[in-house]
Amino acid sequence: MRLGFGKGNGVDPTGVLNAIASAVVVSDRDGKIRFVNQATEQLFNTSAAVLCRSNLKDFIPGDSPVFSLISQAIDEATLVADHNLLIESPKIGKHTVNLTVGSMPDEPDCAVLTFEPRSIAQKIDNQLLSRNSARSVSAMAAILAHEIKNPLSGIRGAAQLLEQTSNEDDRVLTRLICDEADRIVDLVDRMEIFSDKPMERGAVNIHTVLEHVRRLAENGFGKHLAFEEIYDPSLPPVFGNRDQLIQVFLNLLKNAGEAVDHDSGHIVISTRYQHGIRLAVAGGDARVHLPLVVSVRDNGPGIAPDMRESLFDPFVTTKPTGSGLGLALVAKIINDHGGVIEVKDAPGGGAEFQIMLPIYNRTLAEDVSADNIMKNKEETV
């Protein structure tokens, strides 16, 4: 079948589609395969020549939701999606995928299927585990605040009294005691930010947040870094908390700045609108639209594979002096916003953190406000 792009512009549409990491399939209503890209060959473990002489039902059971999505996309001339979808057969094995199906205006009886083998739903499961870990840290922080901070205050006071009557050699030790006491108190204070207090949210211009964070970075830890911004100026407001979103992106930029080379560090901040992503997150029954995507990409060495599963867990860090709370806090804040955060390899090397957030609408804001009122009442009781 003929695909897109005019011949005169020198762009090969097959080459473009083969460069995409997701599996792309063009199928008609009955499941007959009309086109596949190279990623599809890998997913189905079959050559393109064989696939294009086959039917999807040769690889995916006929009762799979895949085929109802094809019919829906063609009949309604729209884009539909399903997440955490299991496709399984003896030929292709077992895969959990995200599937997006869109109609083709030029081919009214065909649809384009995009399979993403790594499910966003799986990433949400990991985030929910991180959220539970954060809640555990919150409970532990409350205990630490009571059981550790008060005695430390006494220890620090005693050290200061001893310092007044000590010689210079002993003062080194008393100052060490004070410094270590302050360090522990600071750690406990940082852990207290994991509390589950209701968060005030409203309409937030994400580009205002990102500009503020970039300026902070350029005038502080990121003076030696080269920042590049690729923004979609037409994006609607995020439904979020401005201060907490600043905390999120400041942490991500700081991590990226520490990962790159001092003399050639390059960080790209980008925003875009993504259609068709609706997810049930944070235990809710309703599916929330998460169309607003913010990416922070660096040209560092990337994330080690053995670190990815636990990257957002508290106290997990590769830094010699790190506490391991930065990314755990980021994951919690994004979860509290009803969003999704994922990390992947950046093109050409480095790491890319991608955050999907809900846009502001009055109905969602009213529902969240009502939930916060109920939580406050429960805490008061």
FIDOKOL-699037 format. One record per residue (C-alpha): y, x, z; residue in one letter; residue number from 1. Coordinates in steps of 0.05 Angstrom, whole numbers, plus 5000, padded with zeros to 4 digits. Example, Ala and Ser with C-alpha at 12.3 -4.5 7.8 and 13.67 -1.06 7.14 Angstrom:
2
site y = 4910 | x = 5246 | z = 5156 | rest = A | nr = 1
site y = 4979 | x = 5273 | z = 5143 | rest = S | nr = 2
END
This chain:
381
site y = 5000 | x = 5000 | z = 5000 | rest = M | nr = 1
site y = 5072 | x = 5022 | z = 4989 | rest = R | nr = 2
site y = 5108 | x = 5043 | z = 5052 | rest = L | nr = 3
site y = 5184 | x = 5043 | z = 5065 | rest = G | nr = 4
site y = 5234 | x = 5098 | z = 5045 | rest = F | nr = 5
site y = 5259 | x = 5103 | z = 4974 | rest = G | nr = 6
site y = 5229 | x = 5160 | z = 4933 | rest = K | nr = 7
site y = 5298 | x = 5186 | z = 4915 | rest = G | nr = 8
site y = 5317 | x = 5209 | z = 4985 | rest = N | nr = 9
site y = 5263 | x = 5262 | z = 4989 | rest = G | nr = 10
site y = 5231 | x = 5234 | z = 5053 | rest = V | nr = 11
site y = 5155 | x = 5227 | z = 5053 | rest = D | nr = 12
site y = 5138 | x = 5166 | z = 5097 | rest = P | nr = 13
site y = 5067 | x = 5189 | z = 5106 | rest = T | nr = 14
site y = 5091 | x = 5256 | z = 5134 | rest = G | nr = 15
site y = 5137 | x = 5220 | z = 5182 | rest = V | nr = 16
site y = 5081 | x = 5175 | z = 5208 | rest = L | nr = 17
site y = 5033 | x = 5233 | z = 5214 | rest = N | nr = 18
site y = 5083 | x = 5268 | z = 5259 | rest = A | nr = 19
site y = 5081 | x = 5211 | z = 5308 | rest = I | nr = 20
site y = 5035 | x = 5222 | z = 5369 | rest = A | nr = 21
site y = 5017 | x = 5148 | z = 5374 | rest = S | nr = 22
site y = 4963 | x = 5118 | z = 5329 | rest = A | nr = 23
site y = 4994 | x = 5075 | z = 5275 | rest = V | nr = 24
site y = 4952 | x = 5024 | z = 5236 | rest = V | nr = 25
site y = 4973 | x = 4975 | z = 5182 | rest = V | nr = 26
site y = 4925 | x = 4916 | z = 5180 | rest = S | nr = 27
site y = 4924 | x = 4848 | z = 5147 | rest = D | nr = 28
site y = 4911 | x = 4783 | z = 5184 | rest = R | nr = 29
site y = 4836 | x = 4790 | z = 5177 | rest = D | nr = 30
site y = 4835 | x = 4861 | z = 5205 | rest = G | nr = 31
site y = 4827 | x = 4898 | z = 5139 | rest = K | nr = 32
site y = 4858 | x = 4967 | z = 5149 | rest = I | nr = 33
site y = 4910 | x = 4984 | z = 5096 | rest = R | nr = 34
site y = 4939 | x = 5049 | z = 5125 | rest = F | nr = 35
site y = 4929 | x = 5097 | z = 5184 | rest = V | nr = 36
site y = 4964 | x = 5160 | z = 5207 | rest = N | nr = 37
site y = 4931 | x = 5224 | z = 5233 | rest = Q | nr = 38
site y = 4934 | x = 5202 | z = 5306 | rest = A | nr = 39
site y = 4891 | x = 5142 | z = 5288 | rest = T | nr = 40
site y = 4838 | x = 5188 | z = 5259 | rest = E | nr = 41
site y = 4834 | x = 5222 | z = 5327 | rest = Q | nr = 42
site y = 4834 | x = 5157 | z = 5367 | rest = L | nr = 43
site y = 4779 | x = 5126 | z = 5324 | rest = F | nr = 44
site y = 4744 | x = 5192 | z = 5311 | rest = N | nr = 45
site y = 4740 | x = 5174 | z = 5237 | rest = T | nr = 46
site y = 4774 | x = 5200 | z = 5175 | rest = S | nr = 47
site y = 4831 | x = 5162 | z = 5142 | rest = A | nr = 48
site y = 4790 | x = 5154 | z = 5078 | rest = A | nr = 49
site y = 4735 | x = 5117 | z = 5116 | rest = V | nr = 50
site y = 4784 | x = 5077 | z = 5159 | rest = L | nr = 51
site y = 4821 | x = 5051 | z = 5098 | rest = C | nr = 52
site y = 4756 | x = 5024 | z = 5070 | rest = R | nr = 53
site y = 4740 | x = 4990 | z = 5137 | rest = S | nr = 54
site y = 4759 | x = 4931 | z = 5181 | rest = N | nr = 55
site y = 4787 | x = 4938 | z = 5251 | rest = L | nr = 56
site y = 4728 | x = 4896 | z = 5274 | rest = K | nr = 57
site y = 4683 | x = 4953 | z = 5254 | rest = D | nr = 58
site y = 4714 | x = 4993 | z = 5311 | rest = F | nr = 59
site y = 4741 | x = 4940 | z = 5359 | rest = I | nr = 60
site y = 4702 | x = 4878 | z = 5382 | rest = P | nr = 61
site y = 4723 | x = 4815 | z = 5346 | rest = G | nr = 62
site y = 4740 | x = 4779 | z = 5411 | rest = D | nr = 63
site y = 4791 | x = 4833 | z = 5431 | rest = S | nr = 64
site y = 4863 | x = 4810 | z = 5445 | rest = P | nr = 65
site y = 4883 | x = 4859 | z = 5390 | rest = V | nr = 66
site y = 4868 | x = 4806 | z = 5336 | rest = F | nr = 67
site y = 4905 | x = 4750 | z = 5370 | rest = S | nr = 68
site y = 4965 | x = 4795 | z = 5375 | rest = L | nr = 69
site y = 4961 | x = 4810 | z = 5300 | rest = I | nr = 70
site y = 4960 | x = 4735 | z = 5285 | rest = S | nr = 71
site y = 5018 | x = 4722 | z = 5333 | rest = Q | nr = 72
site y = 5061 | x = 4777 | z = 5304 | rest = A | nr = 73
site y = 5049 | x = 4753 | z = 5232 | rest = I | nr = 74
site y = 5057 | x = 4679 | z = 5247 | rest = D | nr = 75
site y = 5120 | x = 4687 | z = 5288 | rest = E | nr = 76
site y = 5148 | x = 4746 | z = 5248 | rest = A | nr = 77
site y = 5162 | x = 4783 | z = 5313 | rest = T | nr = 78
site y = 5143 | x = 4842 | z = 5356 | rest = L | nr = 79
site y = 5091 | x = 4832 | z = 5411 | rest = V | nr = 80
site y = 5060 | x = 4880 | z = 5460 | rest = A | nr = 81
site y = 5004 | x = 4886 | z = 5511 | rest = D | nr = 82
site y = 4996 | x = 4940 | z = 5563 | rest = H | nr = 83
site y = 4937 | x = 4967 | z = 5600 | rest = N | nr = 84
site y = 4892 | x = 4939 | z = 5545 | rest = L | nr = 85
site y = 4820 | x = 4963 | z = 5544 | rest = L | nr = 86
site y = 4789 | x = 4975 | z = 5476 | rest = I | nr = 87
site y = 4717 | x = 4995 | z = 5476 | rest = E | nr = 88
site y = 4659 | x = 5001 | z = 5427 | rest = S | nr = 89
site y = 4602 | x = 5049 | z = 5413 | rest = P | nr = 90
site y = 4641 | x = 5079 | z = 5354 | rest = K | nr = 91
site y = 4706 | x = 5096 | z = 5390 | rest = I | nr = 92
site y = 4684 | x = 5098 | z = 5463 | rest = G | nr = 93
site y = 4729 | x = 5070 | z = 5518 | rest = K | nr = 94
site y = 4805 | x = 5074 | z = 5516 | rest = H | nr = 95
site y = 4860 | x = 5043 | z = 5557 | rest = T | nr = 96
site y = 4920 | x = 5035 | z = 5512 | rest = V | nr = 97
site y = 4989 | x = 5005 | z = 5504 | rest = N | nr = 98
site y = 4990 | x = 4964 | z = 5440 | rest = L | nr = 99
site y = 5052 | x = 4942 | z = 5402 | rest = T | nr = 100
site y = 5044 | x = 4897 | z = 5341 | rest = V | nr = 101
site y = 5100 | x = 4881 | z = 5293 | rest = G | nr = 102
site y = 5105 | x = 4840 | z = 5230 | rest = S | nr = 103
site y = 5124 | x = 4870 | z = 5162 | rest = M | nr = 104
site y = 5179 | x = 4832 | z = 5124 | rest = P | nr = 105
site y = 5158 | x = 4863 | z = 5058 | rest = D | nr = 106
site y = 5084 | x = 4848 | z = 5070 | rest = E | nr = 107
site y = 5083 | x = 4779 | z = 5103 | rest = P | nr = 108
site y = 5008 | x = 4779 | z = 5114 | rest = D | nr = 109
site y = 5006 | x = 4848 | z = 5147 | rest = C | nr = 110
site y = 5023 | x = 4877 | z = 5215 | rest = A | nr = 111
site y = 5037 | x = 4947 | z = 5242 | rest = V | nr = 112
site y = 4997 | x = 4965 | z = 5304 | rest = L | nr = 113
site y = 5018 | x = 5023 | z = 5348 | rest = T | nr = 114
site y = 4967 | x = 5048 | z = 5399 | rest = F | nr = 115
site y = 4990 | x = 5092 | z = 5457 | rest = E | nr = 116
site y = 4925 | x = 5119 | z = 5488 | rest = P | nr = 117
site y = 4957 | x = 5135 | z = 5555 | rest = R | nr = 118
site y = 4975 | x = 5069 | z = 5587 | rest = S | nr = 119
site y = 5043 | x = 5058 | z = 5620 | rest = I | nr = 120
site y = 5005 | x = 5012 | z = 5667 | rest = A | nr = 121
site y = 4967 | x = 5073 | z = 5692 | rest = Q | nr = 122
site y = 5032 | x = 5108 | z = 5705 | rest = K | nr = 123
site y = 5056 | x = 5048 | z = 5744 | rest = I | nr = 124
site y = 4993 | x = 5052 | z = 5786 | rest = D | nr = 125
site y = 5009 | x = 5125 | z = 5802 | rest = N | nr = 126
site y = 5080 | x = 5105 | z = 5819 | rest = Q | nr = 127
site y = 5056 | x = 5050 | z = 5866 | rest = L | nr = 128
site y = 5013 | x = 5102 | z = 5901 | rest = L | nr = 129
site y = 5076 | x = 5145 | z = 5907 | rest = S | nr = 130
site y = 5113 | x = 5085 | z = 5934 | rest = R | nr = 131
site y = 5060 | x = 5074 | z = 5987 | rest = N | nr = 132
site y = 5063 | x = 5148 | z = 6004 | rest = S | nr = 133
site y = 5138 | x = 5142 | z = 6011 | rest = A | nr = 134
site y = 5130 | x = 5083 | z = 6058 | rest = R | nr = 135
site y = 5082 | x = 5125 | z = 6100 | rest = S | nr = 136
site y = 5133 | x = 5181 | z = 6101 | rest = V | nr = 137
site y = 5185 | x = 5130 | z = 6123 | rest = S | nr = 138
site y = 5143 | x = 5108 | z = 6182 | rest = A | nr = 139
site y = 5129 | x = 5180 | z = 6200 | rest = M | nr = 140
site y = 5203 | x = 5196 | z = 6195 | rest = A | nr = 141
site y = 5219 | x = 5142 | z = 6246 | rest = A | nr = 142
site y = 5169 | x = 5173 | z = 6295 | rest = I | nr = 143
site y = 5196 | x = 5243 | z = 6281 | rest = L | nr = 144
site y = 5267 | x = 5221 | z = 6292 | rest = A | nr = 145
site y = 5249 | x = 5197 | z = 6362 | rest = H | nr = 146
site y = 5196 | x = 5248 | z = 6382 | rest = E | nr = 147
site y = 5226 | x = 5311 | z = 6351 | rest = I | nr = 148
site y = 5301 | x = 5305 | z = 6341 | rest = K | nr = 149
site y = 5316 | x = 5290 | z = 6414 | rest = N | nr = 150
site y = 5276 | x = 5349 | z = 6442 | rest = P | nr = 151
site y = 5305 | x = 5394 | z = 6388 | rest = L | nr = 152
site y = 5374 | x = 5377 | z = 6412 | rest = S | nr = 153
site y = 5355 | x = 5401 | z = 6481 | rest = G | nr = 154
site y = 5324 | x = 5465 | z = 6454 | rest = I | nr = 155
site y = 5386 | x = 5480 | z = 6412 | rest = R | nr = 156
site y = 5432 | x = 5467 | z = 6472 | rest = G | nr = 157
site y = 5391 | x = 5514 | z = 6515 | rest = A | nr = 158
site y = 5394 | x = 5568 | z = 6462 | rest = A | nr = 159
site y = 5470 | x = 5562 | z = 6458 | rest = Q | nr = 160
site y = 5475 | x = 5570 | z = 6534 | rest = L | nr = 161
site y = 5431 | x = 5632 | z = 6532 | rest = L | nr = 162
site y = 5473 | x = 5661 | z = 6476 | rest = E | nr = 163
site y = 5534 | x = 5662 | z = 6521 | rest = Q | nr = 164
site y = 5501 | x = 5711 | z = 6570 | rest = T | nr = 165
site y = 5458 | x = 5751 | z = 6521 | rest = S | nr = 166
site y = 5468 | x = 5819 | z = 6490 | rest = N | nr = 167
site y = 5474 | x = 5827 | z = 6415 | rest = E | nr = 168
site y = 5400 | x = 5838 | z = 6403 | rest = D | nr = 169
site y = 5382 | x = 5774 | z = 6441 | rest = D | nr = 170
site y = 5436 | x = 5735 | z = 6405 | rest = R | nr = 171
site y = 5398 | x = 5747 | z = 6340 | rest = V | nr = 172
site y = 5340 | x = 5709 | z = 6370 | rest = L | nr = 173
site y = 5382 | x = 5652 | z = 6399 | rest = T | nr = 174
site y = 5417 | x = 5642 | z = 6332 | rest = R | nr = 175
site y = 5348 | x = 5641 | z = 6299 | rest = L | nr = 176
site y = 5327 | x = 5585 | z = 6347 | rest = I | nr = 177
site y = 5390 | x = 5546 | z = 6330 | rest = C | nr = 178
site y = 5381 | x = 5555 | z = 6255 | rest = D | nr = 179
site y = 5308 | x = 5533 | z = 6257 | rest = E | nr = 180
site y = 5325 | x = 5472 | z = 6300 | rest = A | nr = 181
site y = 5380 | x = 5453 | z = 6250 | rest = D | nr = 182
site y = 5331 | x = 5462 | z = 6192 | rest = R | nr = 183
site y = 5279 | x = 5416 | z = 6223 | rest = I | nr = 184
site y = 5332 | x = 5363 | z = 6239 | rest = V | nr = 185
site y = 5356 | x = 5367 | z = 6167 | rest = D | nr = 186
site y = 5285 | x = 5357 | z = 6142 | rest = L | nr = 187
site y = 5276 | x = 5296 | z = 6186 | rest = V | nr = 188
site y = 5343 | x = 5268 | z = 6163 | rest = D | nr = 189
site y = 5321 | x = 5276 | z = 6091 | rest = R | nr = 190
site y = 5257 | x = 5238 | z = 6104 | rest = M | nr = 191
site y = 5295 | x = 5179 | z = 6133 | rest = E | nr = 192
site y = 5322 | x = 5162 | z = 6064 | rest = I | nr = 193
site y = 5252 | x = 5135 | z = 6048 | rest = F | nr = 194
site y = 5266 | x = 5072 | z = 6089 | rest = S | nr = 195
site y = 5251 | x = 5004 | z = 6059 | rest = D | nr = 196
site y = 5319 | x = 4974 | z = 6074 | rest = K | nr = 197
site y = 5341 | x = 4922 | z = 6021 | rest = P | nr = 198
site y = 5381 | x = 4954 | z = 5965 | rest = M | nr = 199
site y = 5445 | x = 4924 | z = 5939 | rest = E | nr = 200
site y = 5443 | x = 4921 | z = 5862 | rest = R | nr = 201
site y = 5490 | x = 4899 | z = 5808 | rest = G | nr = 202
site y = 5513 | x = 4914 | z = 5737 | rest = A | nr = 203
site y = 5519 | x = 4990 | z = 5728 | rest = V | nr = 204
site y = 5542 | x = 5028 | z = 5666 | rest = N | nr = 205
site y = 5488 | x = 5080 | z = 5660 | rest = I | nr = 206
site y = 5533 | x = 5126 | z = 5619 | rest = H | nr = 207
site y = 5585 | x = 5127 | z = 5674 | rest = T | nr = 208
site y = 5530 | x = 5149 | z = 5722 | rest = V | nr = 209
site y = 5504 | x = 5203 | z = 5674 | rest = L | nr = 210
site y = 5574 | x = 5230 | z = 5660 | rest = E | nr = 211
site y = 5588 | x = 5235 | z = 5735 | rest = H | nr = 212
site y = 5522 | x = 5272 | z = 5747 | rest = V | nr = 213
site y = 5534 | x = 5319 | z = 5689 | rest = R | nr = 214
site y = 5603 | x = 5337 | z = 5716 | rest = R | nr = 215
site y = 5574 | x = 5351 | z = 5785 | rest = L | nr = 216
site y = 5521 | x = 5395 | z = 5754 | rest = A | nr = 217
site y = 5570 | x = 5434 | z = 5710 | rest = E | nr = 218
site y = 5614 | x = 5448 | z = 5769 | rest = N | nr = 219
site y = 5557 | x = 5467 | z = 5816 | rest = G | nr = 220
site y = 5486 | x = 5489 | z = 5805 | rest = F | nr = 221
site y = 5489 | x = 5481 | z = 5729 | rest = G | nr = 222
site y = 5548 | x = 5525 | z = 5712 | rest = K | nr = 223
site y = 5503 | x = 5570 | z = 5670 | rest = H | nr = 224
site y = 5468 | x = 5512 | z = 5634 | rest = L | nr = 225
site y = 5481 | x = 5482 | z = 5565 | rest = A | nr = 226
site y = 5482 | x = 5406 | z = 5568 | rest = F | nr = 227
site y = 5473 | x = 5362 | z = 5508 | rest = E | nr = 228
site y = 5484 | x = 5286 | z = 5509 | rest = E | nr = 229
site y = 5454 | x = 5237 | z = 5460 | rest = I | nr = 230
site y = 5477 | x = 5168 | z = 5481 | rest = Y | nr = 231
site y = 5472 | x = 5099 | z = 5452 | rest = D | nr = 232
site y = 5541 | x = 5070 | z = 5467 | rest = P | nr = 233
site y = 5519 | x = 4999 | z = 5455 | rest = S | nr = 234
site y = 5472 | x = 4996 | z = 5515 | rest = L | nr = 235
site y = 5482 | x = 4937 | z = 5564 | rest = P | nr = 236
site y = 5491 | x = 4950 | z = 5639 | rest = P | nr = 237
site y = 5432 | x = 4970 | z = 5682 | rest = V | nr = 238
site y = 5412 | x = 4925 | z = 5740 | rest = F | nr = 239
site y = 5417 | x = 4978 | z = 5794 | rest = G | nr = 240
site y = 5451 | x = 5014 | z = 5851 | rest = N | nr = 241
site y = 5501 | x = 5065 | z = 5827 | rest = R | nr = 242
site y = 5496 | x = 5113 | z = 5885 | rest = D | nr = 243
site y = 5420 | x = 5115 | z = 5883 | rest = Q | nr = 244
site y = 5418 | x = 5124 | z = 5808 | rest = L | nr = 245
site y = 5466 | x = 5183 | z = 5817 | rest = I | nr = 246
site y = 5416 | x = 5211 | z = 5867 | rest = Q | nr = 247
site y = 5359 | x = 5202 | z = 5817 | rest = V | nr = 248
site y = 5392 | x = 5238 | z = 5758 | rest = F | nr = 249
site y = 5423 | x = 5291 | z = 5802 | rest = L | nr = 250
site y = 5354 | x = 5309 | z = 5827 | rest = N | nr = 251
site y = 5325 | x = 5309 | z = 5757 | rest = L | nr = 252
site y = 5381 | x = 5354 | z = 5730 | rest = L | nr = 253
site y = 5374 | x = 5401 | z = 5789 | rest = K | nr = 254
site y = 5299 | x = 5406 | z = 5778 | rest = N | nr = 255
site y = 5309 | x = 5418 | z = 5704 | rest = A | nr = 256
site y = 5362 | x = 5471 | z = 5719 | rest = G | nr = 257
site y = 5314 | x = 5508 | z = 5765 | rest = E | nr = 258
site y = 5259 | x = 5506 | z = 5713 | rest = A | nr = 259
site y = 5296 | x = 5537 | z = 5655 | rest = V | nr = 260
site y = 5315 | x = 5608 | z = 5640 | rest = D | nr = 261
site y = 5382 | x = 5628 | z = 5672 | rest = H | nr = 262
site y = 5413 | x = 5653 | z = 5607 | rest = D | nr = 263
site y = 5384 | x = 5604 | z = 5556 | rest = S | nr = 264
site y = 5376 | x = 5540 | z = 5596 | rest = G | nr = 265
site y = 5386 | x = 5477 | z = 5554 | rest = H | nr = 266
site y = 5383 | x = 5406 | z = 5581 | rest = I | nr = 267
site y = 5386 | x = 5344 | z = 5538 | rest = V | nr = 268
site y = 5406 | x = 5277 | z = 5568 | rest = I | nr = 269
site y = 5394 | x = 5217 | z = 5523 | rest = S | nr = 270
site y = 5394 | x = 5141 | z = 5526 | rest = T | nr = 271
site y = 5366 | x = 5089 | z = 5479 | rest = R | nr = 272
site y = 5345 | x = 5017 | z = 5475 | rest = Y | nr = 273
site y = 5270 | x = 5003 | z = 5470 | rest = Q | nr = 274
site y = 5246 | x = 4936 | z = 5445 | rest = H | nr = 275
site y = 5183 | x = 4900 | z = 5467 | rest = G | nr = 276
site y = 5168 | x = 4931 | z = 5535 | rest = I | nr = 277
site y = 5155 | x = 4879 | z = 5589 | rest = R | nr = 278
site y = 5117 | x = 4901 | z = 5651 | rest = L | nr = 279
site y = 5095 | x = 4871 | z = 5717 | rest = A | nr = 280
site y = 5117 | x = 4923 | z = 5768 | rest = V | nr = 281
site y = 5122 | x = 4931 | z = 5843 | rest = A | nr = 282
site y = 5072 | x = 4876 | z = 5857 | rest = G | nr = 283
site y = 5111 | x = 4821 | z = 5823 | rest = G | nr = 284
site y = 5079 | x = 4765 | z = 5782 | rest = D | nr = 285
site y = 5134 | x = 4759 | z = 5730 | rest = A | nr = 286
site y = 5140 | x = 4810 | z = 5674 | rest = R | nr = 287
site y = 5206 | x = 4848 | z = 5674 | rest = V | nr = 288
site y = 5239 | x = 4871 | z = 5611 | rest = H | nr = 289
site y = 5251 | x = 4947 | z = 5614 | rest = L | nr = 290
site y = 5288 | x = 4963 | z = 5550 | rest = P | nr = 291
site y = 5337 | x = 5015 | z = 5574 | rest = L | nr = 292
site y = 5309 | x = 5086 | z = 5570 | rest = V | nr = 293
site y = 5341 | x = 5149 | z = 5598 | rest = V | nr = 294
site y = 5310 | x = 5217 | z = 5584 | rest = S | nr = 295
site y = 5323 | x = 5285 | z = 5616 | rest = V | nr = 296
site y = 5292 | x = 5341 | z = 5575 | rest = R | nr = 297
site y = 5293 | x = 5416 | z = 5588 | rest = D | nr = 298
site y = 5269 | x = 5478 | z = 5551 | rest = N | nr = 299
site y = 5232 | x = 5508 | z = 5610 | rest = G | nr = 300
site y = 5158 | x = 5523 | z = 5616 | rest = P | nr = 301
site y = 5138 | x = 5450 | z = 5627 | rest = G | nr = 302
site y = 5095 | x = 5418 | z = 5680 | rest = I | nr = 303
site y = 5027 | x = 5449 | z = 5696 | rest = A | nr = 304
site y = 4971 | x = 5399 | z = 5680 | rest = P | nr = 305
site y = 4942 | x = 5404 | z = 5750 | rest = D | nr = 306
site y = 5009 | x = 5383 | z = 5779 | rest = M | nr = 307
site y = 5020 | x = 5319 | z = 5739 | rest = R | nr = 308
site y = 4978 | x = 5270 | z = 5779 | rest = E | nr = 309
site y = 5011 | x = 5289 | z = 5845 | rest = S | nr = 310
site y = 5081 | x = 5307 | z = 5819 | rest = L | nr = 311
site y = 5115 | x = 5247 | z = 5852 | rest = F | nr = 312
site y = 5077 | x = 5252 | z = 5919 | rest = D | nr = 313
site y = 5116 | x = 5274 | z = 5981 | rest = P | nr = 314
site y = 5111 | x = 5347 | z = 6001 | rest = F | nr = 315
site y = 5083 | x = 5368 | z = 5933 | rest = V | nr = 316
site y = 5123 | x = 5426 | z = 5905 | rest = T | nr = 317
site y = 5116 | x = 5491 | z = 5866 | rest = T | nr = 318
site y = 5180 | x = 5520 | z = 5895 | rest = K | nr = 319
site y = 5172 | x = 5573 | z = 5950 | rest = P | nr = 320
site y = 5228 | x = 5541 | z = 5990 | rest = T | nr = 321
site y = 5222 | x = 5469 | z = 5967 | rest = G | nr = 322
site y = 5206 | x = 5410 | z = 6012 | rest = S | nr = 323
site y = 5172 | x = 5368 | z = 5959 | rest = G | nr = 324
site y = 5214 | x = 5306 | z = 5974 | rest = L | nr = 325
site y = 5260 | x = 5306 | z = 5913 | rest = G | nr = 326
site y = 5214 | x = 5275 | z = 5861 | rest = L | nr = 327
site y = 5181 | x = 5230 | z = 5913 | rest = A | nr = 328
site y = 5250 | x = 5201 | z = 5927 | rest = L | nr = 329
site y = 5264 | x = 5194 | z = 5852 | rest = V | nr = 330
site y = 5199 | x = 5156 | z = 5843 | rest = A | nr = 331
site y = 5214 | x = 5110 | z = 5902 | rest = K | nr = 332
site y = 5284 | x = 5094 | z = 5878 | rest = I | nr = 333
site y = 5260 | x = 5078 | z = 5807 | rest = I | nr = 334
site y = 5204 | x = 5035 | z = 5835 | rest = N | nr = 335
site y = 5255 | x = 4998 | z = 5879 | rest = D | nr = 336
site y = 5295 | x = 4985 | z = 5815 | rest = H | nr = 337
site y = 5233 | x = 4954 | z = 5783 | rest = G | nr = 338
site y = 5231 | x = 5011 | z = 5733 | rest = G | nr = 339
site y = 5182 | x = 5063 | z = 5709 | rest = V | nr = 340
site y = 5186 | x = 5139 | z = 5708 | rest = I | nr = 341
site y = 5140 | x = 5184 | z = 5669 | rest = E | nr = 342
site y = 5137 | x = 5258 | z = 5652 | rest = V | nr = 343
site y = 5111 | x = 5288 | z = 5588 | rest = K | nr = 344
site y = 5114 | x = 5352 | z = 5547 | rest = D | nr = 345
site y = 5179 | x = 5358 | z = 5510 | rest = A | nr = 346
site y = 5178 | x = 5374 | z = 5435 | rest = P | nr = 347
site y = 5182 | x = 5449 | z = 5426 | rest = G | nr = 348
site y = 5165 | x = 5463 | z = 5499 | rest = G | nr = 349
site y = 5192 | x = 5443 | z = 5567 | rest = G | nr = 350
site y = 5187 | x = 5378 | z = 5605 | rest = A | nr = 351
site y = 5216 | x = 5310 | z = 5593 | rest = E | nr = 352
site y = 5227 | x = 5258 | z = 5647 | rest = F | nr = 353
site y = 5234 | x = 5188 | z = 5618 | rest = Q | nr = 354
site y = 5260 | x = 5130 | z = 5660 | rest = I | nr = 355
site y = 5255 | x = 5057 | z = 5638 | rest = M | nr = 356
site y = 5302 | x = 5009 | z = 5673 | rest = L | nr = 357
site y = 5317 | x = 4934 | z = 5672 | rest = P | nr = 358
site y = 5383 | x = 4909 | z = 5643 | rest = I | nr = 359
site y = 5429 | x = 4865 | z = 5684 | rest = Y | nr = 360
site y = 5424 | x = 4790 | z = 5680 | rest = N | nr = 361
site y = 5449 | x = 4738 | z = 5728 | rest = R | nr = 362
site y = 5381 | x = 4704 | z = 5740 | rest = T | nr = 363
site y = 5347 | x = 4769 | z = 5760 | rest = L | nr = 364
site y = 5406 | x = 4788 | z = 5804 | rest = A | nr = 365
site y = 5403 | x = 4722 | z = 5841 | rest = E | nr = 366
site y = 5328 | x = 4727 | z = 5852 | rest = D | nr = 367
site y = 5335 | x = 4798 | z = 5881 | rest = V | nr = 368
site y = 5393 | x = 4777 | z = 5925 | rest = S | nr = 369
site y = 5351 | x = 4720 | z = 5953 | rest = A | nr = 370
site y = 5294 | x = 4768 | z = 5967 | rest = D | nr = 371
site y = 5341 | x = 4816 | z = 6003 | rest = N | nr = 372
site y = 5367 | x = 4759 | z = 6047 | rest = I | nr = 373
site y = 5296 | x = 4741 | z = 6067 | rest = M | nr = 374
site y = 5279 | x = 4814 | z = 6083 | rest = K | nr = 375
site y = 5341 | x = 4820 | z = 6126 | rest = N | nr = 376
site y = 5321 | x = 4757 | z = 6164 | rest = K | nr = 377
site y = 5251 | x = 4783 | z = 6175 | rest = E | nr = 378
site y = 5277 | x = 4849 | z = 6201 | rest = E | nr = 379
site y = 5325 | x = 4813 | z = 6248 | rest = T | nr = 380
site y = 5269 | x = 4770 | z = 6276 | rest = V | nr = 381
END
